[in-house]
Amino acid sequence: MTPDGAISAHQGMLTFWDPIGFFDGRFLAHGAFIDRQKQIRRRFFADISANASDNQTVITEAFTFDDGETEQRIWTLSRLADNKIEAYTEDVAGKATGIINGATLNMRYDFFLNISGRRIKFAFDDMMICQDQNHLLNKARISKFGLYIGELVISFERL
């Protein structure tokens, strides 16, 4: 950082990011859901393993929430033409679609969450920001019927 507080030409930062190549190996993630009143409603950590090959990676996430609940999810990400990404997991309605722009990936999708024993569909606007080869930040804006519900914030670190 320079004396004026600016990050000097984003030194060490990536200018283009390949999510397929990045998600290969083991990661630890920490995150929280923050509601529209800025209250932290739920925290978690996740043990993540990913296996990449050619234009696809399979990501297995094992979550442990602050209330002791556990959950597992398997994502499949595929690289398409024109810097586009397509992703699938059982909890996504259809497929998630996204576009890579520099060191970011923005994906939009409808996602089913289990709340009080019911599967409820929410819209996710998901932004992943690759900091370097070992660190990723993720912020997802969550809405229902166009109304803002809250945000999911996650940090990923390669092990």
N, C-alpha and C positions, 0 to 999 in steps of 0.2 A: 504494500500500500504506500502511496506517495504521501508526503507531508500534508497535502491538502485533503487527504482522506480518500482519494480516488484509487481504484485498483489499476495499477500501471499496465495498460494494454492487455488486461486479462491474462497476465503472465502465468503460464502453466495451465491455462484453461483450454479446453477442447473447442475447436471451431466446427467440427463435424463429429457426430456421434452415431455409432452403429449399435442399436439396442440388441440386435441378435448376437453380435460378437461380445458385447459387454456382459450379457446374462449367460455366463458359462463359468460354473464353479459354485462355491459356497458363499453365502452372504448372511449377515445379521441385520435385521431391520428393527427400528423402534418407531412407534407412531402413536397418534392420538386423534380422536374425533372431537372437534370443537363445534359446538352448536352456534346458532345465529346470535345468541346473547353473549358469545365469547366465553362460554363455560366449557371446560374440558369434561366431556361425558364418559369417555372410555379411553384407556391406554392399552398398549399391547407391545409385544415384541414378536418377531417371527424368525425362525430358522429357515433359510431358503437354500435350495439346491437347484442348479440350472444346468442343462445339457444342450449345447448348441451344435448344430451341424448344417452346413450350407446356408440355406435361407430360412431356417426355423430354429427356435429354441423352446424347450419344455421347462417350465419353472414350477417347482413344487414348494409351496409355502405351508409351514406349520406354525400357526398362531397360538400364542398364549395371552389371554386378556387379563386385565387387572382384577377381574372378579373370579379368576380361576378357570373360566371357560376356555376350551381349546377348539380349534377348527383347522381343517386342512383344505387347501385349494390347489388345483393344478391348472396352470395357464399354458396355452400354446400360442406363441407369437410367430408370425410368418412375415417375411419381407416380400413386398410387392414392388412393382415398378414405380418410378417417379417419387422415391423417398416415402412411400406409403407402407404402413404396417397394419396387419389384421391380427386380432387376438381373440381367443376363445377360452372360456371356462364354463362349467355347468351353470354358474350363477349369472351369466350374461345372457340377456335376451337377444338372440341372434349372434352377431359378432361385433366386437369393438373395432372401430376404424381409427386410424391415426396417421399423422404426417410428421416426418422428421424435418426440423428446421434448425440447422446448425447443431448445437449441443442439446437440443430439446426435442421431446416427443410429446405431442398433444393428441390425446385420444378421447373420443366421446363414445358413450355406451349407456345402455340401460342395464342396471344391476339389481338382482334380487337379494335383499337382506332379510335374515330371519329375526323378527322382532316379536317377542311375546308369543312364540309358537306359530307365527304367520309369516309367509313369504311376501314381502312388500317390494314393489319395483320402484327404484329411484333412478334419476338421470345423473350420470357422472361426467364431468368435464375435467379430465385428468391431465396434468402437466408434469412431465418428468424432466429434470434438469441434471445432466451429467456434469459433475464437478471435475472429475479426473477419472483415471482408469479404475479407481477403487471406491469412489463415492458417488452417490446419486441422491438427489432430493426429489420428493414427489409431493405434489399438492393437488388434491381433487376437490372441486366444488360440487356439492351434492344438492340436488333440487328434486321437488315433487310437484307435478302440475305447474311447473315454471316458477314455483316459490322456493327461495333459498332456504335450505335446511341447515347447512353447516359445511365444514371443511374437514377433510382427512389430510393429515400431514405426516409424512414418513421419511425417514433417512435410512439409506442402505449403505452398508460397508462390506466390502469384500473381505473374506477371511483368508 
